[in-house]
Amino acid sequence: MSPIDVDRDALLRLFFEESQEGLAAMEQALVALEAGASGGDALKTLFRIAHTLKGNAASLGFAEIAETTHEMENVLDCLRGGSLAVSKPVTDLLLQSVDALREMLAEAQA
């Protein structure tokens, strides 16, 4: 094994751990957003986590996770830009997406 080879198992463990932490943080930010918290910071946090998860998933070959987070990014971008208003249906959809991502991660980890 050369020095530039990466221990894929260690990389995957880190990916799954960080992804679960990110999803928990997304869930908290979405609940806060739904409760009327300042949208700016919550939306920045949500977008950053989705973007990171998308990139990490894509780099490791988890296309379905990357595609789902890409779609979440699109919705979050509309919220940030003001073309879509924060509402219960939108936050519910994003929370359902977080749940779907958890399931995808569990399947990928099995």
C-alpha positions in Angstrom: 0.0 0.0 0.0 1.4 3.3 -1.0 1.4 6.4 1.3 -1.3 8.0 -0.9 -3.7 5.0 -0.6 -6.6 5.7 1.7 -8.0 3.2 4.1 -11.5 3.1 2.6 -13.1 1.4 5.6 -11.8 4.3 7.9 -13.0 6.8 5.3 -16.5 5.2 5.2 -16.7 5.1 9.0 -15.9 8.8 9.1 -18.4 9.5 6.3 -21.2 7.7 8.1 -20.4 9.3 11.4 -20.2 12.8 10.0 -23.3 12.3 7.9 -25.4 11.2 10.9 -24.1 14.3 12.9 -25.0 16.5 9.9 -28.5 15.1 9.6 -29.1 15.6 13.3 -28.0 19.3 12.9 -30.2 19.7 9.9 -33.2 18.3 11.8 -32.5 20.8 14.7 -32.2 23.7 12.2 -35.4 22.7 10.4 -37.3 22.5 13.7 -36.0 25.9 14.7 -36.8 27.4 11.3 -40.3 26.0 11.5 -40.7 27.5 15.0 -39.9 30.9 13.6 -36.2 31.2 14.3 -34.2 33.6 12.2 -34.1 32.0 8.8 -30.7 33.3 7.6 -28.5 31.4 10.0 -30.6 28.2 9.8 -30.7 28.3 6.0 -26.9 28.8 5.9 -26.4 25.8 8.2 -28.8 23.7 6.3 -27.3 24.5 2.9 -23.7 24.0 4.1 -24.5 20.5 5.6 -26.5 19.5 2.5 -23.6 20.6 0.2 -21.0 18.8 2.3 -23.0 15.6 2.4 -23.7 15.8 -1.3 -20.0 16.1 -2.1 -18.9 13.5 0.3 -21.5 11.0 -0.9 -20.7 11.6 -4.6 -17.0 11.2 -4.0 -17.6 7.8 -2.3 -20.0 6.6 -5.0 -23.3 7.0 -3.1 -25.2 8.5 -6.1 -28.7 8.3 -4.6 -27.6 10.1 -1.4 -25.8 12.8 -3.5 -28.9 13.2 -5.8 -31.3 13.6 -2.8 -29.0 16.2 -1.1 -28.7 18.0 -4.5 -32.5 18.3 -4.6 -32.5 19.5 -1.0 -30.0 22.1 -2.0 -32.3 23.3 -4.8 -35.1 23.8 -2.3 -32.8 25.5 0.3 -31.5 27.8 -2.4 -35.0 28.9 -3.3 -35.6 29.6 0.4 -32.4 31.6 0.6 -33.2 33.5 -2.5 -36.8 34.3 -1.4 -38.5 32.6 -4.4 -39.9 30.1 -1.9 -41.3 31.1 1.5 -40.5 29.1 4.7 -43.7 27.2 5.5 -44.8 24.1 7.3 -45.2 22.1 4.1 -41.7 23.0 3.0 -40.0 22.3 6.3 -42.0 19.0 6.5 -40.7 18.0 3.1 -37.2 18.8 4.1 -37.6 16.8 7.4 -38.9 13.9 5.3 -35.8 14.2 3.1 -33.6 14.0 6.2 -35.5 10.8 7.2 -35.0 9.4 3.7 -31.3 10.2 3.9 -31.0 8.4 7.2 -32.6 5.3 5.6 -30.2 5.5 2.6 -27.2 5.8 4.9 -28.4 2.8 6.9 -28.8 0.8 3.7 -25.4 1.9 2.5 -23.8 1.0 5.8 -25.3 -2.5 5.9 
